[in-house]
Amino acid sequence: MKLKQLEGLLGGLTQFSDPKLELEQYATGPHIASRMLYMAENSFNDITGKVVAVADFGCGCGTLAVASALLDAEHVLGIDIDPQSLELAQENAADLELDIDLVWSDIKNLNLKGVHVDTVVMNPPFGTRRNGADMEFLSMALQGRASGKFCP
């Protein structure tokens, strides 16, 4: 898929209408999301055909998960603590006829034991509302690899 086509498809996704400030919800714009995933694929071969999963931590409305599916990841997993965000992510995936598994979980309690994750993508909170929120996401991505909570 060409970069311009990916950006165009992501531009049609429904974004948050009323983001929850306490969760630091903000949309990942199609320009940044398309370039981030396009580079992950074309520079590092981290998306297309990944055997089991690309996981989007804090997926929100699903932009990065959708981009991963559009770039032919075989299995995409979106994780978020907010059920309304997961509903929006499901609608966005369905609109593009994509199959994305969504998990309702706090990142601190995430247990993907036995799930093989090749690539983690995320646009985590910055930690401006709750100090350290950003580090929880980064730590989980790193700990999962070392502890066996999931198998990247």
trRosetta pair geometry for C-beta under 8 A, 3 or more apart (Angstrom, degrees):
i j d omega theta_ij theta_ji phi_ij phi_ji
1 5 5.3 -123 -176 84 90 123
1 6 5.3 103 129 -60 121 96
1 70 6.2 -30 10 150 174 94
1 71 6.2 -115 36 -101 123 62
1 72 8.0 166 -9 -17 111 98
2 5 4.5 90 62 7 85 106
2 6 7.0 -153 94 -7 43 86
3 6 5.7 -57 -150 36 31 112
3 7 6.3 29 156 -17 67 106
3 34 6.0 109 -167 153 74 114
3 35 7.1 42 -154 -91 118 61
3 38 4.9 42 -107 -126 92 162
4 7 5.8 -53 -146 38 31 111
4 8 6.3 35 153 -22 63 107
5 8 5.6 -54 -149 35 30 115
5 9 6.5 28 155 -16 64 105
6 9 6.0 -57 -150 36 30 108
6 10 6.3 24 155 -13 65 109
6 34 4.5 142 112 -140 105 105
6 37 7.2 -145 175 80 145 115
6 38 6.1 168 59 -69 159 110
6 67 6.4 65 -173 -139 111 91
6 70 6.0 141 -125 117 87 138
6 71 7.1 21 -111 -65 132 93
7 10 5.8 -59 -145 41 31 108
7 11 6.2 40 153 -30 65 106
7 30 5.0 106 -161 150 68 104
7 31 6.2 39 -140 -97 121 45
7 34 3.8 -69 -78 -22 75 170
7 35 7.9 30 -79 -38 111 72
8 11 5.5 -52 -149 28 30 117
8 12 7.2 26 154 -18 59 102
8 30 7.7 107 -58 170 10 144
9 12 6.1 -58 -162 29 35 110
9 13 7.9 52 143 -39 60 90
9 66 7.8 -152 130 146 107 116
9 70 6.0 151 94 -118 152 154
9 96 6.6 73 -174 -114 115 135
10 13 5.7 -29 -166 -5 48 117
10 30 3.7 154 103 -127 105 95
10 33 5.4 -169 -168 85 157 127
10 34 5.5 -153 20 -59 144 97
10 63 5.9 67 -154 -154 108 93
10 66 6.7 145 -106 97 80 120
10 67 5.9 8 -82 -77 125 99
10 70 7.9 -116 -57 10 87 158
11 30 4.1 -66 -68 -11 67 172
12 95 7.7 -146 126 130 109 136
13 30 7.4 157 24 -77 106 105
13 61 6.4 130 152 134 119 119
13 62 7.2 -149 -157 77 138 89
13 63 5.9 173 74 -97 165 80
13 66 6.4 165 -90 46 137 167
13 92 4.7 29 -143 -137 99 125
13 95 7.8 158 -115 63 60 139
14 61 6.5 -138 94 -164 68 132
14 88 6.1 -126 97 -160 109 97
14 91 6.3 -17 39 103 136 123
14 92 5.9 -141 36 -77 84 94
14 95 7.9 124 -7 -14 102 155
15 27 4.1 -10 -148 -95 121 146
15 61 5.6 -152 -129 16 42 171
16 19 4.2 65 135 -71 151 82
16 25 5.6 127 -87 141 163 121
16 26 7.5 -104 29 -127 140 22
16 27 5.8 -153 16 -57 94 95
16 60 7.0 -64 -50 -175 113 111
16 61 6.0 -136 -47 -45 71 124
16 85 7.6 -22 -90 -105 102 87
16 88 7.2 27 -86 -164 57 177
19 23 7.8 -130 175 69 80 97
19 25 3.8 -159 -160 92 98 105
19 26 6.1 43 -145 -81 163 45
19 27 7.7 -121 -74 -31 130 75
20 23 4.4 44 94 24 112 109
20 25 5.0 71 45 5 70 126
20 82 6.5 -180 21 -108 143 144
21 24 7.0 29 -172 -80 41 39
21 25 7.5 -87 -71 32 23 81
21 129 6.4 153 150 -92 76 144
22 129 5.7 178 -140 163 38 149
22 130 7.6 54 -173 -33 69 111
23 81 6.8 -160 -128 70 126 116
23 82 5.9 18 -126 -52 174 128
23 125 7.0 -130 164 -79 50 132
23 129 7.8 -26 -4 65 8 153
24 125 3.6 101 69 -132 142 106
24 126 6.2 -158 -166 25 147 74
24 127 7.9 -23 -52 -33 164 20
24 128 6.5 124 -105 45 125 91
24 129 5.3 -160 -57 13 96 121
24 130 7.9 -119 -23 22 116 87
24 133 6.6 145 11 103 140 154
25 60 5.9 140 -144 -120 93 113
25 82 7.2 -10 -78 -2 133 164
25 85 7.0 -145 -123 -86 132 128
26 60 8.0 -63 63 -116 32 159
26 123 7.9 -101 78 131 89 123
27 60 7.1 -176 -107 140 49 146
27 61 6.4 -10 -115 26 88 132
27 63 6.9 98 -169 -33 78 142
28 32 6.1 -113 -177 84 82 113
28 33 4.7 99 131 -68 110 110
28 60 7.3 142 -3 57 95 141
28 63 4.5 -159 66 73 105 146
28 64 6.2 22 66 -42 160 94
28 123 4.6 161 -81 -3 123 163
29 32 5.1 80 65 18 89 99
29 33 6.5 -167 88 -6 40 95
30 33 5.7 -58 -131 46 29 109
30 34 5.7 30 169 -22 67 110
30 63 7.3 -132 -87 -151 58 123
31 34 6.4 -57 -145 34 18 106
31 35 6.6 8 159 -9 56 113
32 35 6.1 -67 -150 42 28 106
32 36 6.0 29 157 -23 67 111
33 36 5.8 -55 -143 35 27 112
33 37 6.3 11 165 -4 64 110
33 63 4.7 -89 -113 150 161 117
33 64 5.8 -133 -143 -80 106 67
33 67 5.4 -166 156 -43 103 150
33 123 7.9 -66 -90 -41 89 137
34 37 6.5 -65 -146 45 25 98
34 38 5.7 26 159 -21 65 117
34 67 6.4 -157 -96 -125 50 130
35 38 5.6 -54 -133 41 27 112
35 39 6.1 28 164 -18 63 107
36 39 6.2 -61 -153 36 22 107
36 40 6.5 22 151 -19 61 108
36 64 7.3 -43 91 -116 130 104
36 67 7.8 74 74 113 91 162
36 121 7.3 119 134 -151 119 117
37 40 5.3 -49 -144 35 37 115
37 41 6.3 33 156 -15 66 106
37 47 6.3 68 -172 -74 89 153
37 64 6.5 166 -63 -146 119 72
37 67 4.1 166 8 138 167 128
37 68 6.2 -130 -138 -70 132 60
37 71 5.9 -162 153 -17 115 147
37 121 6.9 12 -91 -123 90 155
38 41 5.9 -59 -151 40 29 108
38 42 5.8 1 164 3 68 117
38 71 7.5 -167 -92 -93 52 136
39 42 6.3 -64 -125 51 26 92
39 43 5.0 -3 -176 9 69 123
39 44 7.5 44 142 5 66 98
40 43 7.1 -43 -99 50 10 91
40 44 5.6 -49 -161 50 47 115
40 46 4.4 -74 170 61 92 123
40 47 5.7 89 109 -35 105 107
40 119 6.9 105 174 -164 131 145
40 121 7.0 -65 -58 -91 171 115
41 44 7.4 -23 -53 57 4 71
41 45 6.8 37 -165 -111 44 27
41 46 6.4 -107 -82 52 40 68
41 47 4.1 -48 -87 33 95 120
41 48 5.8 76 -145 -14 111 95
41 71 5.1 -121 -75 -175 150 142
42 45 8.0 47 -120 -64 9 53
45 48 7.2 -69 -154 48 66 93
46 50 7.2 14 171 -71 44 125
46 54 7.7 102 146 -110 82 114
46 118 7.1 174 -163 133 68 103
46 119 4.5 111 172 -99 100 140
47 50 6.4 -77 -165 -21 21 114
47 54 6.1 17 -128 -80 69 150
47 68 5.5 -144 -142 -140 110 73
47 71 4.4 14 132 110 140 130
47 72 7.1 100 132 65 92 66
47 73 5.1 -80 -174 -65 72 96
47 119 6.5 -69 -82 44 55 164
48 71 5.6 -98 -65 150 80 85
48 72 4.5 31 -129 78 80 108
48 73 6.8 -99 -94 -70 23 49
49 72 6.3 7 -41 127 62 107
49 73 7.6 -84 10 -122 18 36
49 74 6.1 42 -146 -37 31 104
50 53 6.8 -71 119 67 120 17
50 54 5.6 108 52 -50 152 89
50 73 5.1 -11 34 -141 107 85
50 74 6.0 -143 72 21 57 91
50 75 7.4 -101 94 42 92 74
50 118 3.9 -147 -161 47 121 152
50 119 6.0 -103 -100 5 160 107
51 74 6.4 -25 -164 43 14 143
51 116 6.6 -21 90 108 108 136
51 118 6.5 125 33 -53 77 129
52 74 7.0 -43 -93 82 11 114
52 75 5.3 -36 173 45 42 136
52 115 7.0 179 146 -177 134 66
52 116 3.9 95 41 76 152 101
52 117 7.0 -90 93 -78 107 31
52 118 6.6 145 51 -24 76 96
53 73 7.5 46 -161 166 28 120
53 74 8.0 -82 -70 76 33 81
53 75 4.5 -55 -87 98 65 106
53 76 6.9 131 -150 -106 69 20
53 77 5.0 6 -158 -4 125 115
53 115 6.3 12 3 167 153 101
53 116 6.3 151 20 92 98 59
53 117 4.7 -53 85 -109 113 63
53 118 6.4 162 70 13 51 79
53 119 7.9 -151 114 44 58 65
54 65 7.6 163 103 -127 101 59
54 68 4.2 -150 94 -167 148 145
54 73 4.2 -62 2 -144 125 158
54 75 7.4 159 16 88 64 57
54 76 5.2 -20 62 -112 92 74
54 77 7.2 178 83 27 42 73
54 117 7.4 99 -119 -159 18 80
54 118 6.4 -43 -78 63 63 94
54 119 4.6 -12 -122 70 84 102
54 120 7.7 170 -167 -88 59 23
54 121 6.4 19 172 0 104 109
55 76 7.8 158 -88 -164 31 52
55 77 4.5 -22 -108 73 76 106
55 78 7.7 164 -159 -85 56 25
55 79 6.5 13 -174 -6 101 113
55 112 7.4 -58 -95 -86 153 166
55 117 4.7 -23 -11 -137 121 130
55 119 7.4 178 27 92 65 52
55 120 5.1 -22 70 -111 97 72
55 121 7.4 172 86 28 45 66
55 150 7.6 40 -29 132 157 167
56 59 4.1 79 110 -97 114 96
56 62 7.2 108 88 -137 158 52
56 64 4.6 153 -124 89 124 107
56 65 4.0 -102 4 -62 148 88
56 68 6.9 -154 -52 0 110 138
56 76 7.1 21 -9 -177 105 97
56 77 7.1 -177 22 92 68 53
56 78 4.7 -13 61 -113 111 71
56 79 6.9 177 85 24 58 69
56 120 7.9 150 -90 -163 24 57
56 121 5.2 -25 -103 75 73 92
56 122 6.3 143 -164 -86 55 63
57 79 5.5 -17 -121 63 49 114
57 107 6.0 64 -169 -115 109 118
57 110 7.8 -60 -124 -60 101 168
57 120 6.0 18 -16 -170 111 107
57 121 7.7 180 18 83 74 40
57 122 4.1 -23 58 -89 92 132
57 124 6.7 -6 104 -83 109 95
57 137 5.4 145 127 -151 135 99
57 140 6.7 150 -131 86 149 127
57 141 6.6 -107 -15 -66 153 100
58 79 7.0 -12 -34 91 31 79
58 80 5.9 82 -142 -107 33 77
58 81 7.7 -12 -111 2 72 88
58 107 6.6 -23 -53 -60 91 128
58 122 5.6 73 43 -152 99 107
58 123 7.1 -120 95 68 113 56
58 124 5.5 111 31 -113 152 59
58 125 6.9 -141 -146 -22 159 78
58 137 6.1 -38 -14 -109 129 132
59 62 5.3 27 159 -94 111 53
59 64 6.8 -130 -133 55 74 95
59 65 5.1 15 -143 -25 126 127
59 78 3.4 19 -58 -163 171 101
59 79 6.1 122 -13 46 104 37
59 80 4.9 -98 44 -45 80 109
59 85 7.0 149 86 143 75 115
59 86 7.5 73 73 -97 116 66
59 89 5.5 46 125 -103 120 153
59 102 7.2 -119 59 -127 152 91
60 63 7.1 -7 80 9 109 92
60 80 6.2 153 -52 -106 30 141
60 82 7.7 25 -114 52 52 125
60 85 4.9 -90 -147 -159 38 127
60 88 7.6 -37 154 81 59 125
60 89 7.0 132 103 -65 38 110
60 123 7.7 -41 6 65 132 107
61 85 6.2 -99 -63 -155 49 78
61 88 4.4 -58 -123 123 79 123
61 89 5.6 171 -176 -72 28 68
61 92 6.0 91 162 -25 85 146
62 65 4.6 -65 -159 53 76 115
62 66 5.1 81 136 -30 95 100
62 78 5.5 -32 -113 -110 85 160
62 88 6.9 -168 1 110 104 77
62 89 3.0 129 -49 -136 118 87
62 90 7.6 162 -50 -30 152 31
62 92 4.8 176 69 64 128 133
62 93 6.1 -91 165 -42 157 94
62 100 6.7 114 -151 104 126 165
62 102 7.9 -58 -92 -94 116 117
63 66 5.9 -57 -146 36 24 110
63 67 6.4 24 156 -18 62 107
63 92 7.7 -60 -73 157 49 163
64 67 5.5 -49 -144 36 34 114
64 68 6.4 39 153 -23 63 102
64 121 4.6 -158 167 122 132 126
64 122 7.0 -165 67 -93 167 24
64 123 6.6 168 -36 -10 135 99
65 68 5.7 -53 -152 33 31 113
65 69 6.6 28 151 -15 64 105
65 76 5.1 125 -165 162 83 124
65 77 7.6 -117 -126 83 116 22
65 78 4.1 -32 -76 -74 158 110
65 89 6.4 41 53 -162 141 120
65 93 7.3 -44 115 -76 113 115
65 100 5.1 83 155 -148 121 143
65 121 7.8 -179 -68 71 51 120
66 69 5.7 -56 -149 38 33 110
66 70 6.2 34 152 -20 67 107
66 89 7.8 -152 -42 -156 100 77
66 92 5.6 -74 -70 133 141 115
66 93 6.0 -146 -95 -87 91 69
66 96 6.4 95 -155 36 111 149
66 98 6.2 138 -133 51 72 163
66 100 7.1 -65 -79 -51 56 150
67 70 5.6 -54 -145 37 32 113
67 71 6.4 21 156 -10 65 109
68 71 5.9 -64 -149 44 29 104
68 73 4.4 -6 161 1 93 140
68 76 4.9 142 96 -111 119 123
68 119 7.7 -178 -128 88 128 125
68 121 6.4 -169 -61 16 125 145
69 72 7.7 57 179 -68 34 16
69 73 6.0 -71 -87 48 39 95
69 76 4.7 -81 -64 -7 91 151
69 93 7.0 67 28 -131 165 98
69 96 7.7 129 98 102 125 127
69 98 4.2 85 134 -163 150 132
69 99 7.2 171 -139 56 133 50
69 100 5.7 -88 -55 -70 142 100
70 96 7.1 -46 -79 159 101 148
70 98 7.1 -60 -59 -91 66 139
73 76 5.1 95 90 -67 128 92
73 119 7.7 -112 -116 48 131 123
75 101 7.1 1 -175 7 90 117
76 98 7.6 -5 41 161 139 116
76 99 7.7 140 40 100 96 60
76 100 4.6 -43 90 -122 111 85
76 101 7.0 167 90 27 54 72
77 100 7.5 168 -92 -173 18 75
77 101 5.0 -22 -109 74 69 101
77 102 7.7 156 -163 -91 53 27
77 103 6.4 13 -176 -6 99 114
77 112 7.8 94 141 -120 164 135
77 115 7.4 57 -60 171 165 143
77 117 7.2 -81 39 -105 134 106
78 86 7.1 158 109 -122 115 79
78 89 5.3 -154 124 168 164 154
78 100 5.6 35 -8 159 112 120
78 101 7.2 174 25 89 69 48
78 102 4.8 -20 69 -110 100 76
78 103 7.1 176 88 23 49 71
79 102 7.6 164 -82 -161 33 55
79 103 4.7 -18 -106 68 79 104
79 105 5.6 -39 -161 53 105 103
79 107 7.0 110 126 -92 125 74
79 110 6.2 33 -170 -113 154 129
80 85 4.7 -99 143 93 157 128
80 86 5.4 -169 59 -61 117 87
80 89 7.2 154 3 -14 140 145
80 102 7.5 -27 24 -165 96 99
80 103 7.9 138 23 79 52 59
80 104 7.0 -34 77 -117 64 52
80 105 7.8 105 65 48 20 56
81 104 7.3 79 -137 -169 26 66
81 105 6.8 -64 -89 102 62 28
81 106 4.9 48 -103 -93 115 59
81 107 7.2 -71 -47 -17 108 73
82 85 4.0 71 87 5 110 112
82 86 6.9 175 94 -11 60 82
83 86 5.5 -53 -150 36 39 114
83 87 6.5 45 151 -23 68 100
83 104 5.8 10 -90 -119 79 131
84 87 5.5 -47 -151 31 36 115
84 88 6.6 37 150 -17 65 103
85 88 5.6 -55 -152 38 35 112
85 89 6.2 36 150 -20 67 105
86 89 5.4 -49 -143 37 35 114
86 90 6.3 39 153 -22 65 103
86 102 4.7 131 -155 165 104 138
86 104 5.9 -66 -35 -81 161 87
87 90 5.7 -53 -150 34 30 113
87 91 6.5 32 151 -19 63 103
88 91 5.7 -51 -149 34 33 112
88 92 6.4 33 153 -18 65 105
89 92 5.7 -54 -148 36 31 111
89 93 6.4 31 154 -17 65 106
89 100 7.0 -100 153 100 103 140
89 102 5.8 139 93 -102 127 134
90 93 5.8 -55 -147 38 31 110
90 94 6.1 30 155 -19 65 109
90 100 7.6 -150 -105 72 53 104
90 102 6.0 -81 -67 -8 94 151
91 94 5.7 -57 -144 39 29 111
91 95 6.3 36 156 -27 64 104
92 95 5.8 -49 -148 28 29 115
92 96 7.0 5 159 3 60 107
93 96 6.4 -76 -157 49 30 94
93 98 4.4 -101 -161 74 80 98
93 99 7.2 107 169 -94 123 9
93 100 4.4 -122 -113 21 151 117
94 97 7.1 28 -169 -82 37 36
94 98 7.6 -100 -60 45 21 66
103 110 7.7 89 119 -129 137 95
105 109 5.9 -135 -172 84 96 91
105 110 5.0 108 131 -93 137 74
106 109 4.7 59 67 22 97 102
106 110 7.2 -133 91 -41 47 75
107 110 5.5 -22 -152 -19 38 122
107 136 5.4 115 96 134 123 108
107 137 5.6 -42 -177 -92 165 66
107 140 5.2 -129 170 -16 98 162
108 136 5.7 -50 -71 -162 88 127
108 140 7.4 -125 -93 -72 34 124
110 140 6.0 63 48 -161 129 138
110 144 7.9 -37 106 -81 116 120
110 149 7.2 84 108 156 82 132
111 149 5.9 -107 -133 -162 56 96
112 115 4.0 -74 175 48 96 123
112 117 6.5 36 126 -30 153 123
112 144 6.8 18 49 -141 113 126
112 149 6.0 70 46 140 72 78
112 150 3.4 8 88 -78 113 118
113 148 6.8 39 -124 138 85 81
113 149 5.9 -73 -68 -158 73 41
113 150 6.7 -110 -75 -77 26 53
114 150 7.8 -54 45 -120 32 61
114 151 7.7 5 -136 -5 10 113
115 150 5.0 -33 73 -133 87 103
115 151 7.1 179 89 27 39 82
116 150 7.3 155 -110 176 17 84
116 151 4.6 -40 -111 78 66 105
116 152 7.6 132 -172 -99 59 22
117 120 6.2 44 151 -63 130 84
117 144 7.0 0 48 140 134 141
117 150 4.9 33 5 143 116 130
117 151 6.8 142 25 70 66 46
117 152 4.8 -37 87 -91 83 74
118 152 6.3 111 -132 -158 14 69
119 152 7.4 113 -60 -149 21 107
120 141 4.6 -168 95 -130 162 109
120 144 7.7 120 -59 54 143 143
120 152 6.8 -57 -24 -102 100 136
122 137 5.8 -166 143 175 157 129
122 141 7.2 -130 8 -64 137 134
124 133 7.3 -179 163 130 102 83
124 134 5.2 120 116 -134 121 65
124 137 3.6 -168 -115 59 141 164
124 138 6.8 -107 8 -40 165 76
125 128 7.5 -129 169 22 93 74
125 129 7.2 -70 -175 35 133 101
125 130 7.5 30 125 48 150 92
125 133 4.3 -24 84 120 129 127
125 134 5.7 -124 89 -71 66 68
125 137 7.2 149 31 -19 73 134
126 133 7.7 40 71 74 28 107
126 134 5.6 0 -159 -66 21 127
127 130 6.7 -86 -145 83 55 54
127 131 5.7 49 178 -141 100 33
127 132 5.7 119 -134 7 121 13
127 133 4.6 179 -96 43 65 80
127 134 4.0 -76 -31 -1 109 101
127 135 6.9 43 -79 -5 140 81
129 133 7.1 13 64 -5 81 149
130 133 4.5 85 79 -47 97 116
132 135 4.9 -54 -159 40 67 115
132 136 6.3 78 143 -32 82 91
133 136 5.8 -46 -156 21 36 115
133 137 7.3 32 151 -14 62 100
134 137 6.1 -59 -164 33 37 109
134 138 6.5 25 149 -9 70 110
135 138 5.6 -57 -142 45 39 108
135 139 5.6 42 157 -24 71 110
136 139 5.8 -54 -140 39 24 112
136 140 6.3 27 158 -22 61 106
137 140 6.0 -55 -149 32 27 109
137 141 6.7 26 154 -18 61 105
138 141 5.8 -55 -154 33 33 112
138 142 6.5 21 154 -9 66 109
139 142 5.9 -64 -149 44 31 105
139 143 5.7 27 158 -19 71 113
140 143 5.8 -53 -130 41 28 108
140 144 6.1 39 165 -31 62 104
140 149 7.9 -81 -161 83 77 152
141 144 6.3 -50 -151 23 22 114
141 145 7.5 21 152 -16 53 103
142 145 6.1 -58 -164 29 36 110
142 146 6.8 14 152 -4 69 111
143 146 5.8 -69 -147 46 38 101
143 147 5.2 6 169 0 79 121
143 149 6.5 33 121 11 92 132
144 147 6.6 -62 -119 47 20 93
144 148 8.0 -119 -172 61 49 7
144 149 4.6 -87 -121 66 69 103
144 150 4.5 -6 -171 43 118 90
144 152 6.3 84 111 -21 107 107
145 152 4.8 -46 -95 38 89 117
148 151 6.7 8 -140 -77 59 81
